[in-house]
Amino acid sequence: MMPQTPTVRVCSHCDGFPVVHITTGSLSPDGQRDTLPAACPVCKGTGTRSASFVSPAEVSA
């Protein structure tokens, strides 16, 4: 029997890409672009969701 790997619950809001960097449009003194990190507010930057999390799409009306 093959071992089973645990299933990872990917965050439905960020699709597993929890942190992005947004360019501010300005350059630092050494010529690099200034960026701001933005983390997913639902998973708080982990990219996964807990078993107890239910997205609005999963709730039947």
N, C-alpha and C positions, 0 to 999 in steps of 0.2 A: 504494500500500500504506500502511495506517495504521501509525504507530509503536506499538510495544508498550510498555506501561508495566510496570515490574518488579513482580512479586508480592511483597507483604509477608507474612511469616510472623507471624501474630498469636500471641502466647503463649496456649497452651491452658489455662493455670491462671488467668490474670486476664482473658482475653478482650479484651486491649488496654487495660484500665483498670489501669495498673500501680501507681499511687499513690493511696491514699485517706486521708482525714483522719478520725480517730475523735474524737468529742467526749468529753472527760474528765468532764463534768458540772459543772465549776466555772467560775466567771467570773473574768476578769482584773480588775484595779482599774478599768480604763476601761469595763467592762461587756461586753467581747467574750468569746465562749466560748473556753476553752482547748481546743486540739485537738492530737493527736499524728499525725504522718504514718506511714503503714505502706506499705512498698514490697513488691511481689511478690517472694518469695524465689527464684523460678525465673528470671525475666528481669531481676531486680535493678533494677526500675523503668523499663525501656525500653519494655515493651509488645510487644516482638517477640522472636522466638526465632531461634537460629542454625540453619543447615541441618543441623548435626550433632546437634541435640537431638532425641531421640525420647521421646515421652511414654509412660507405661506402657500407655495405651489403644491405642497404635499397635503395641505389641509383641505378636506372636501367642504364645499359651501353648503 
